[in-house]
Amino acid sequence: MKKRPLTGTITALVTPFRGQAVAFDDLAKLVEAQIKGGIDGLVPVGTTGESPTLSHDEHLDVVRATVAAARGRVPVIAGTGSNSTAEAVELTSLATEAGADAVLVVAPYYNKPSQEGVFGYFSAVAEATEKPVILYSIPGRCGIEIGVPVVERLRAKYPHVRYIKEAGGSVDRVDQLKNALGKDITVLSGDDSLTLPFMAVGAEGVISVASNLLPRQVSGLVNAALEGDFAKARLAHRKLYPVFKALFLEPNPVPVKFAMQRAGLIGSAEVRPPLSGMTKPATDALLAALAGIGR
């Protein structure tokens, strides 16, 4: 089947560092490897890209560098969410000017606004750009969920708000969204290990951490599911599942950066404080999972 825009396998890109500065050469090489690996889109400066630790200048420089490296071959979806509505609006406007094809906007974290506050936050962002806005619901990190009624209101008011990255860990939530909005909402999994079950009930892809390391393998799983070949997708899922879980034994993106440096995809596994490097038990478990898929 022909994929709809902003569906399939979209990589939540890590931000490579060298000496705690953004390693733009590594970023350009990573973008090229991703495109050659068959992914369908790129998300720079999302939370996997350690956006909370980037300055505004760095944030926009990473967006510009990703746009330049992608050269229009796949859409670039800039992370622009914040716990401040004003900051999210500013980042959205600037990312749009920097050439992003869409924006990914996480729910406002820590503040724990009411659902009316959540609606106001996303409304302000939607009014700052004409590009597609992907809502990002991850209650485990934000402390709040983007309620289905809020999604319905946003979709009714803003034609370019028609996507949601769902990372609440519930297949039932995908059903709720699809029952409420049907084809008017495109759901993307926010958890690699739940991509297959989410797609079985109507999701159309994943915004993936694992595809930083395994773009071709994750794309193969997603493409099989999109084509309705769930037997093939299930085999891929079973093979990759131990890696999907191991990549989250430490806070993201610590494990995936470790694995990517080991695979020669980036030059350093550095993360910015307050994140820290891998512990030995997590390292041993991740290496065992990678050995299970021949990596």
VOBA-1610 file (N, C-alpha, C; in pm, whole numbers, padded with zeros to 5 digits, always signed):
BEGIN
Met+00084-00120+00000Met+00000+00000+00000Met+00087+00125+00000Lys+00038+00232-00059Lys+00110+00358-00060Lys+00098+00423+00077Lys+00212+00461+00133Lys+00210+00522+00265Lys+00152+00663+00259Arg+00077+00698+00361Arg+00030+00834+00373Arg+00147+00922+00421Pro+00142+01053+00396Pro+00250+01140+00443Pro+00271+01129+00594Leu+00397+01135+00634Leu+00437+01132+00775Leu+00391+01004+00844Thr+00402+00892+00773Thr+00377+00761+00832Thr+00495+00670+00800Gly+00487+00546+00845Gly+00597+00452+00824Gly+00696+00458+00939Thr+00823+00447+00907Thr+00929+00449+01009Thr+00996+00585+01010Ile+00977+00657+01118Ile+01032+00791+01136Ile+01129+00784+01253Thr+01251+00823+01232Thr+01353+00811+01336Thr+01360+00934+01424Ala+01350+00911+01554Ala+01375+01017+01653Ala+01527+01026+01670Leu+01588+01114+01595Leu+01734+01120+01587Leu+01800+01155+01719Val+01909+01086+01749Val+01997+01132+01856Val+02071+01256+01807Thr+02119+01334+01901Thr+02208+01446+01868Thr+02350+01404+01904Pro+02437+01380+01807Pro+02574+01339+01839Pro+02653+01455+01901Phe+02733+01423+02000Phe+02820+01522+02064Phe+02966+01477+02055Arg+03055+01574+02053Arg+03200+01553+02070Arg+03249+01662+02163Gly+03304+01624+02277Gly+03348+01725+02372Gly+03234+01813+02416Gln+03114+01755+02424Gln+02989+01821+02465Gln+02937+01924+02365Ala+03003+01939+02252Ala+02951+02024+02144Ala+02881+01935+02041Val+02783+01991+01971Val+02713+01913+01868Val+02813+01874+01759Ala+02815+01747+01725Ala+02905+01695+01621Ala+02830+01692+01488Phe+02836+01803+01416Phe+02755+01817+01295Phe+02800+01722+01184Asp+02928+01688+01179Asp+02974+01590+01079Asp+02909+01454+01105Asp+02906+01413+01232Asp+02842+01287+01267Asp+02692+01292+01235Leu+02630+01407+01260Leu+02487+01421+01232Leu+02459+01403+01083Ala+02540+01465+00998Ala+02520+01452+00853Ala+02538+01308+00808Lys+02637+01238+00863Lys+02658+01097+00827Lys+02542+01011+00876Leu+02490+01044+00992Leu+02378+00969+01047Leu+02253+00986+00960Val+02226+01108+00917Val+02112+01132+00830Val+02125+01050+00701Glu+02243+01049+00644Glu+02265+00974+00520Glu+02242+00824+00543Ala+02292+00773+00653Ala+02274+00630+00683Ala+02127+00597+00704Gln+02056+00688+00766Gln+01912+00666+00788Gln+01836+00658+00656Ile+01864+00750+00568Ile+01793+00752+00439Ile+01828+00628+00358Lys+01954+00592+00357Lys+01994+00470+00286Lys+01933+00346+00349Gly+01903+00354+00479Gly+01842+00242+00550Gly+01693+00230+00529Gly+01634+00324+00455Gly+01494+00310+00416Gly+01393+00375+00508Ile+01438+00464+00596Ile+01340+00527+00685Ile+01256+00630+00606Asp+01143+00670+00665Asp+01046+00755+00597Asp+01042+00898+00649Gly+01119+00929+00753Gly+01120+01064+00807Gly+01219+01074+00921Leu+01253+01196+00957Leu+01352+01223+01061Leu+01298+01326+01160Val+01319+01298+01288Val+01282+01394+01393Val+01409+01440+01464Pro+01465+01555+01426Pro+01574+01611+01505Pro+01519+01686+01626Val+01600+01697+01727Val+01574+01774+01849Val+01442+01739+01916Gly+01404+01612+01910Gly+01302+01564+02001Gly+01367+01532+02134Thr+01295+01466+02222Thr+01357+01435+02351Thr+01469+01331+02336Thr+01460+01242+02236Thr+01572+01152+02207Thr+01695+01230+02164Gly+01673+01346+02103Gly+01782+01435+02065Gly+01830+01525+02176Glu+01787+01495+02300Glu+01830+01569+02420Glu+01797+01719+02410Ser+01683+01749+02353Ser+01645+01889+02333Ser+01644+01973+02462Pro+01608+01916+02579Pro+01609+02001+02699Pro+01746+02056+02735Thr+01854+01993+02684Thr+01989+02039+02717Thr+02053+02122+02606Leu+01982+02143+02496Leu+02035+02225+02387Leu+01992+02370+02404Ser+02083+02462+02373Ser+02045+02603+02368Ser+01953+02625+02248His+01885+02740+02246His+01799+02770+02131His+01880+02774+02002Asp+01999+02831+02008Asp+02083+02837+01887Asp+02120+02697+01841Glu+02160+02610+01934Glu+02195+02473+01898Glu+02073+02400+01841His+01959+02420+01904His+01835+02355+01861His+01808+02386+01713Leu+01813+02511+01679Leu+01784+02551+01541Leu+01895+02512+01446Asp+02020+02515+01493Asp+02130+02470+01408Asp+02116+02322+01373Val+02070+02241+01468Val+02049+02098+01441Val+01936+02079+01340Val+01829+02157+01354Val+01720+02148+01255Val+01772+02185+01117Arg+01843+02296+01107Arg+01896+02340+00976Arg+01990+02236+00917Ala+02076+02180+01000Ala+02172+02080+00952Ala+02101+01954+00903Thr+01995+01914+00972Thr+01920+01796+00931Thr+01848+01821+00799Val+01787+01939+00787Val+01721+01976+00661Val+01821+01975+00547Ala+01939+02033+00571Ala+02040+02039+00465Ala+02088+01900+00426Ala+02108+01812+00524Ala+02158+01678+00494Ala+02051+01592+00427Ala+01925+01612+00464Ala+01817+01532+00406Ala+01790+01569+00261Arg+01811+01696+00226Arg+01796+01744+00088Arg+01660+01707+00027Gly+01557+01714+00108Gly+01422+01692+00058Gly+01387+01548+00030Arg+01476+01455+00062Arg+01449+01314+00030Arg+01348+01251+00125Val+01347+01295+00250Val+01246+01252+00347Val+01205+01376+00427Pro+01085+01376+00484Pro+01044+01491+00564Pro+01123+01502+00693Val+01149+01626+00732Val+01216+01657+00858Val+01112+01717+00952Ile+01095+01655+01067Ile+00991+01692+01164Ile+01062+01741+01290Ala+01065+01871+01311Ala+01141+01927+01422Ala+01066+01914+01553Gly+01135+01871+01657Gly+01078+01875+01791Gly+01073+02019+01839Thr+00955+02066+01881Thr+00942+02206+01924Thr+00861+02222+02051Gly+00837+02115+02124Gly+00757+02123+02246Gly+00835+02180+02363Ser+00763+02220+02466Ser+00824+02280+02585Ser+00724+02273+02699Asn+00769+02307+02819Asn+00674+02324+02929Asn+00626+02469+02936Ser+00671+02551+02843Ser+00628+02691+02831Ser+00561+02710+02697Thr+00438+02758+02698Thr+00368+02781+02572Thr+00444+02880+02484Ala+00494+02987+02544Ala+00565+03088+02467Ala+00688+03030+02400Glu+00762+02946+02471Glu+00882+02886+02413Glu+00845+02789+02301Ala+00738+02710+02321Ala+00695+02616+02216Ala+00652+02691+02090Val+00584+02802+02107Val+00542+02884+01992Val+00664+02940+01920Glu+00760+02991+01997Glu+00881+03047+01937Glu+00960+02941+01861Leu+00980+02825+01924Leu+01055+02718+01857Leu+00984+02669+01732Thr+00852+02663+01738Thr+00774+02620+01622Thr+00789+02718+01507Ser+00779+02845+01536Ser+00795+02948+01432Ser+00934+02943+01371Leu+01036+02933+01457Leu+01174+02933+01409Leu+01207+02805+01332Ala+01154+02691+01377Ala+01179+02566+01304Ala+01113+02568+01167Thr+00995+02628+01160Thr+00927+02643+01031Thr+01012+02728+00937Glu+01065+02838+00988Glu+01152+02924+00907Glu+01280+02851+00867Ala+01325+02759+00952Ala+01450+02686+00924Ala+01432+02575+00821Gly+01309+02551+00778Gly+01287+02455+00670Gly+01226+02323+00711Ala+01184+02310+00839Ala+01121+02185+00882Ala+00991+02163+00804Asp+00963+02038+00773Asp+00842+02003+00700Asp+00722+01985+00791Ala+00747+01964+00920Ala+00642+01945+01019Ala+00705+01964+01156Val+00622+01966+01261Val+00675+01978+01397Val+00612+01869+01485Leu+00691+01824+01580Leu+00646+01727+01680Leu+00645+01800+01814Val+00527+01805+01878Val+00511+01891+01995Val+00465+01807+02114Val+00555+01791+02210Val+00523+01714+02329Val+00427+01794+02417Ala+00345+01723+02493Ala+00257+01789+02589Ala+00341+01867+02690Pro+00289+01977+02743Pro+00366+02057+02838Pro+00394+01978+02967Tyr+00521+01953+02991Tyr+00563+01868+03101Tyr+00582+01947+03230Tyr+00575+01879+03340Tyr+00597+01927+03476Tyr+00485+02017+03528Asn+00438+02111+03447Asn+00336+02204+03494Asn+00203+02136+03527Lys+00175+02024+03458Lys+00050+01949+03476Lys-00074+02038+03460Pro-00088+02104+03344Pro-00206+02187+03322Pro-00333+02103+03309Ser-00448+02170+03324Ser-00575+02104+03298Ser-00586+02073+03149Gln-00687+01996+03113Gln-00708+01966+02972Gln-00740+02093+02893Glu-00802+02189+02956Glu-00826+02317+02887Glu-00694+02388+02862Gly-00602+02378+02959Gly-00469+02434+02938Gly-00393+02364+02828Val-00408+02232+02820Val-00344+02154+02713Val-00399+02197+02577Phe-00531+02215+02570Phe-00593+02261+02445Phe-00538+02398+02407Gly-00526+02490+02503Gly-00473+02623+02474Gly-00330+02620+02427Tyr-00250+02533+02487Tyr-00109+02519+02449Tyr-00096+02474+02304Phe-00166+02366+02268Phe-00156+02317+02131Phe-00222+02411+02031Ser-00324+02483+02073Ser-00386+02582+01984Ser-00287+02692+01950Ala-00214+02739+02051Ala-00116+02845+02027Ala-00007+02797+01931Val+00037+02673+01948Val+00138+02617+01857Val+00081+02605+01716Ala-00040+02554+01704Ala-00101+02535+01572Ala-00116+02666+01497Glu-00140+02774+01572Glu-00157+02904+01509Glu-00024+02968+01470Ala+00089+02906+01513Ala+00221+02960+01482Ala+00282+02902+01356Thr+00213+02804+01295Thr+00268+02739+01175Thr+00155+02684+01089Glu+00182+02675+00961Glu+00088+02608+00870Glu+00135+02466+00840Lys+00250+02428+00892Lys+00303+02293+00871Lys+00226+02193+00958Pro+00227+02064+00920Pro+00161+01964+01003Pro+00216+01963+01145Val+00127+01951+01241Val+00163+01943+01382Val+00133+01802+01431Ile+00236+01734+01481Ile+00218+01601+01540Ile+00212+01618+01692Leu+00098+01587+01751Leu+00085+01589+01896Leu+00167+01473+01953Tyr+00221+01493+02074Tyr+00304+01389+02135Tyr+00257+01369+02278Ser+00190+01257+02300Ser+00139+01224+02433Ser+00227+01119+02498Ile+00293+01157+02607Ile+00380+01064+02680Ile+00363+01092+02829Pro+00253+01046+02888Pro+00221+01081+03026Pro+00327+01037+03127Gly+00402+00932+03097Gly+00506+00887+03190Gly+00614+00991+03213Arg+00638+01077+03113Arg+00739+01183+03128Arg+00675+01319+03157Cys+00554+01339+03106Cys+00492+01471+03119Cys+00400+01485+03241Gly+00353+01371+03291Gly+00261+01375+03404Gly+00116+01398+03363Ile+00092+01420+03234Ile-00044+01440+03183Ile-00058+01367+03050Glu-00182+01337+03016Glu-00214+01279+02887Glu-00287+01383+02804Ile-00272+01375+02673Ile-00354+01458+02584Ile-00486+01383+02566Gly-00590+01429+02632Gly-00717+01358+02630Gly-00777+01347+02491Val-00849+01239+02467Val-00912+01220+02336Val-01005+01336+02302Pro-01084+01389+02396Pro-01167+01506+02362Pro-01085+01627+02317Val-00966+01645+02375Val-00879+01755+02331Val-00830+01731+02189Val-00793+01607+02158Val-00751+01574+02023Val-00865+01602+01924Glu-00987+01565+01961Glu-01103+01590+01875Glu-01123+01739+01851Arg-01111+01818+01956Arg-01129+01964+01943Arg-01021+02025+01854Leu-00898+01983+01875Leu-00788+02036+01794Leu-00804+01997+01647Arg-00841+01873+01624Arg-00858+01826+01486Arg-00971+01901+01416Ala-01077+01933+01489Ala-01191+02004+01430Ala-01155+02148+01397Lys-01067+02207+01477Lys-01036+02350+01460Lys-00919+02374+01365Tyr-00823+02281+01363Tyr-00699+02303+01286Tyr-00677+02188+01189Pro-00694+02211+01060Pro-00678+02104+00961Pro-00540+02040+00960His-00438+02116+01002His-00302+02061+00999His-00265+01987+01128Val-00357+01974+01221Val-00335+01892+01340Val-00409+01761+01319Arg-00339+01664+01262Arg-00406+01538+01227Arg-00318+01416+01254Tyr-00218+01434+01340Tyr-00127+01325+01375Tyr-00106+01324+01526Ile-00081+01206+01581Ile-00043+01197+01721Ile+00058+01085+01741Lys+00165+01115+01811Lys+00261+01014+01857Lys+00213+00969+01994Glu+00178+00842+02003Glu+00117+00789+02124Glu+00218+00703+02199Ala+00257+00750+02318Ala+00359+00679+02397Ala+00312+00657+02540Gly+00183+00627+02553Gly+00128+00599+02685Gly+00128+00452+02721Gly+00173+00367+02629Gly+00185+00225+02659Gly+00056+00147+02652Ser-00050+00204+02592Ser-00180+00139+02592Ser-00233+00119+02450Val-00254-00006+02412Val-00318-00035+02284Val-00461+00019+02284Asp-00526+00014+02398Asp-00663+00063+02409Asp-00672+00210+02371Arg-00570+00284+02400Arg-00569+00427+02367Arg-00574+00448+02214Val-00505+00362+02139Val-00512+00370+01993Val-00656+00346+01948Asp-00720+00246+02006Asp-00860+00219+01973Asp-00949+00340+02005Gln-00925+00402+02118Gln-01005+00518+02157Gln-00992+00630+02053Leu-00870+00657+02011Leu-00846+00763+01914Leu-00909+00730+01779Lys-00892+00605+01734Lys-00947+00566+01604Lys-01100+00558+01609Asn-01157+00515+01720Asn-01302+00513+01731Asn-01360+00654+01730Ala-01288+00748+01789Ala-01336+00886+01795Ala-01318+00959+01663Leu-01207+00934+01593Leu-01171+01016+01478Leu-01150+00940+01348Gly-01141+00809+01354Gly-01126+00730+01232Gly-01007+00775+01148Lys-01032+00794+01019Lys-00925+00833+00927Lys-00881+00978+00947Asp-00953+01053+01031Asp-00915+01192+01055Asp-00795+01204+01149Ile-00751+01094+01207Ile-00632+01099+01293Ile-00535+00990+01249Thr-00408+01026+01239Thr-00302+00929+01209Thr-00225+00906+01338Val-00226+00782+01384Val-00158+00747+01508Val-00023+00684+01475Leu+00080+00730+01545Leu+00215+00674+01534Leu+00258+00622+01670Ser+00313+00503+01673Ser+00361+00448+01799Ser+00480+00530+01849Gly+00484+00551+01979Gly+00599+00616+02041Gly+00688+00520+02116Asp+00656+00390+02107Asp+00733+00286+02175Asp+00767+00177+02074Asp+00895+00152+02054Asp+00935+00050+01957Asp+00872-00085+01987Ser+00868-00124+02113Ser+00819-00257+02147Ser+00669-00271+02128Leu+00596-00160+02113Leu+00451-00164+02094Leu+00410-00131+01951Thr+00506-00113+01862Thr+00473-00076+01725Thr+00380-00177+01660Leu+00413-00305+01669Leu+00330-00407+01604Leu+00189-00412+01662Pro+00171-00423+01796Pro+00034-00424+01847Pro-00042-00295+01817Phe+00024-00181+01818Phe-00043-00055+01783Phe-00090-00059+01638Met-00004-00107+01548Met-00041-00110+01407Met-00152-00211+01380Ala-00161-00314+01463Ala-00267-00413+01446Ala-00405-00353+01468Val-00412-00241+01543Val-00542-00178+01568Val-00553-00039+01503Gly-00462-00008+01409Gly-00483+00112+01329Gly-00374+00215+01325Ala-00267+00200+01405Ala-00155+00294+01391Ala-00088+00273+01255Glu-00019+00376+01207Glu+00039+00371+01072Glu+00190+00387+01071Gly+00252+00351+01183Gly+00398+00358+01186Gly+00448+00389+01325Val+00573+00432+01331Val+00640+00454+01458Val+00735+00572+01446Ile+00746+00649+01552Ile+00858+00742+01568Ile+00954+00669+01661Ser+01062+00620+01603Ser+01142+00513+01662Ser+01277+00561+01716Val+01315+00504+01829Val+01450+00519+01881Val+01542+00413+01821Ala+01492+00289+01815Ala+01574+00177+01768Ala+01622+00196+01625Ser+01546+00268+01543Ser+01586+00284+01402Ser+01709+00372+01386Asn+01751+00444+01490Asn+01882+00508+01485Asn+01991+00405+01459Leu+01975+00289+01522Leu+02073+00181+01513Leu+02038+00081+01403Leu+01908+00056+01385Leu+01861-00052+01296Leu+01755+00000+01199Pro+01788+00096+01115Pro+01685+00154+01028Pro+01621+00053+00934Arg+01700-00033+00873Arg+01645-00127+00776Arg+01557-00232+00843Gln+01598-00278+00960Gln+01521-00381+01029Gln+01387-00326+01080Val+01390-00206+01140Val+01265-00148+01190Val+01173-00114+01073Ser+01230-00060+00966Ser+01150-00031+00847Ser+01086-00157+00790Gly+01161-00268+00793Gly+01106-00393+00743Gly+00985-00438+00822Leu+00993-00426+00954Leu+00879-00462+01039Leu+00758-00375+01006Val+00779-00244+01002Val+00669-00149+00979Val+00609-00168+00839Asn+00693-00184+00739Asn+00643-00200+00603Asn+00560-00328+00589Ala+00604-00434+00655Ala+00526-00558+00649Ala+00389-00538+00710Ala+00384-00469+00824Ala+00254-00444+00888Ala+00166-00355+00802Leu+00224-00253+00740Leu+00145-00165+00653Leu+00090-00240+00532Glu+00162-00341+00488Glu+00117-00422+00374Glu+00020-00532+00416Gly-00008-00541+00546Gly-00101-00642+00595Gly-00040-00779+00615Asp+00094-00788+00604Asp+00163-00916+00624Asp+00206-00925+00771Phe+00109-00954+00857Phe+00138-00953+01000Phe+00219-01075+01044Ala+00216-01182+00965Ala+00303-01295+00997Ala+00449-01255+00984Lys+00482-01187+00875Lys+00620-01139+00855Lys+00656-01034+00960Ala+00563-00943+00987Ala+00589-00839+01086Ala+00611-00900+01224Arg+00536-01003+01256Arg+00549-01068+01387Arg+00685-01134+01402Leu+00734-01197+01296Leu+00868-01257+01302Leu+00975-01151+01327Ala+00963-01038+01257Ala+01058-00928+01277Ala+01049-00874+01419His+00927-00860+01468His+00906-00809+01604His+00970-00902+01707Arg+00945-01031+01693Arg+01001-01127+01788Arg+01154-01121+01791Lys+01214-01105+01675Lys+01360-01099+01667Lys+01414-00972+01733Leu+01344-00861+01710Leu+01394-00732+01756Leu+01351-00698+01898Tyr+01251-00767+01951Tyr+01193-00730+02080Tyr+01297-00720+02192Pro+01390-00817+02207Pro+01489-00803+02315Pro+01572-00675+02303Val+01603-00634+02180Val+01679-00510+02161Val+01591-00389+02195Phe+01464-00392+02151Phe+01373-00283+02184Phe+01369-00259+02335Lys+01362-00366+02412Lys+01355-00353+02558Lys+01489-00309+02617Ala+01597-00366+02566Ala+01729-00335+02621Ala+01768-00190+02597Leu+01718-00130+02490Leu+01751+00009+02461Leu+01689+00107+02560Phe+01608+00055+02652Phe+01547+00142+02753Phe+01579+00096+02895Leu+01688+00020+02909Leu+01732-00019+03042Leu+01795+00096+03118Glu+01842+00195+03045Glu+01889+00323+03102Glu+01807+00432+03036Pro+01807+00553+03093Pro+01728+00660+03032Pro+01769+00685+02887Asn+01670+00697+02800Asn+01693+00729+02659Asn+01754+00868+02648Pro+01859+00888+02562Pro+01915+00799+02460Pro+02047+00734+02499Val+02070+00713+02629Val+02199+00660+02673Val+02230+00525+02606Pro+02139+00425+02611Pro+02175+00296+02551Pro+02190+00300+02400Val+02102+00372+02331Val+02112+00372+02185Val+02240+00442+02139Lys+02281+00547+02209Lys+02407+00612+02172Lys+02526+00518+02195Phe+02523+00443+02305Phe+02628+00346+02331Phe+02636+00245+02216Ala+02520+00192+02177Ala+02516+00092+02070Ala+02557+00151+01936Met+02521+00275+01912Met+02557+00340+01785Met+02705+00367+01776Gln+02768+00409+01885Gln+02913+00428+01882Gln+02982+00294+01858Arg+02933+00192+01925Arg+02992+00058+01909Arg+02981+00011+01765Ala+02872+00050+01696Ala+02852+00009+01557Ala+02920+00103+01458Gly+02986+00208+01507Gly+03055+00302+01420Gly+02964+00403+01352Leu+02841+00419+01403Leu+02747+00513+01341Leu+02768+00655+01388Ile+02819+00671+01509Ile+02857+00802+01561Ile+02992+00786+01630Gly+03062+00897+01647Gly+03197+00888+01699Gly+03206+00884+01849Ser+03099+00922+01918Ser+03102+00927+02063Ser+02963+00896+02118Ala+02961+00829+02233Ala+02835+00799+02300Ala+02798+00906+02402Glu+02865+01020+02396Glu+02841+01126+02495Glu+02694+01166+02503Val+02650+01188+02626Val+02522+01251+02653Val+02550+01372+02741Arg+02453+01461+02748Arg+02472+01580+02831Arg+02411+01560+02970Pro+02480+01610+03072Pro+02425+01603+03207Pro+02287+01671+03212Pro+02195+01620+03292Pro+02218+01523+03400Pro+02219+01377+03358Leu+02208+01345+03230Leu+02224+01206+03188Leu+02369+01162+03210Ser+02387+01033+03229Ser+02522+00978+03248Ser+02533+00850+03169Gly+02655+00794+03167Gly+02682+00678+03083Gly+02619+00549+03134Met+02639+00443+03058Met+02579+00313+03088Met+02640+00249+03213Thr+02556+00184+03292Thr+02605+00101+03401Thr+02643-00036+03346Lys+02722-00111+03423Lys+02767-00242+03374Lys+02651-00341+03355Pro+02557-00351+03449Pro+02447-00447+03426Pro+02368-00416+03299Ala+02339-00288+03275Ala+02265-00251+03154Ala+02349-00277+03030Thr+02479-00249+03039Thr+02569-00275+02926Thr+02570-00423+02890Asp+02584-00506+02991Asp+02588-00651+02967Asp+02457-00699+02903Ala+02344-00649+02952Ala+02215-00690+02898Ala+02196-00642+02755Leu+02239-00520+02726Leu+02226-00466+02591Leu+02315-00544+02494Leu+02438-00572+02535Leu+02528-00648+02448Leu+02474-00787+02420Ala+02411-00848+02518Ala+02352-00981+02498Ala+02237-00974+02398Ala+02154-00869+02409Ala+02042-00853+02316Ala+02093-00828+02174Leu+02195-00747+02162Leu+02252-00720+02029Leu+02315-00846+01969Ala+02381-00925+02053Ala+02441-01049+02004Ala+02333-01144+01950Gly+02214-01135+02009Gly+02104-01220+01965Gly+02055-01191+01824Ile+02085-01069+01772Ile+02049-01036+01635Ile+02174-01021+01547Gly+02284-01073+01598Gly+02408-01070+01520Gly+02475-00936+01516Arg+02451-00851+01616Arg+02516-00720+01622Arg+02611-00709+01740
//
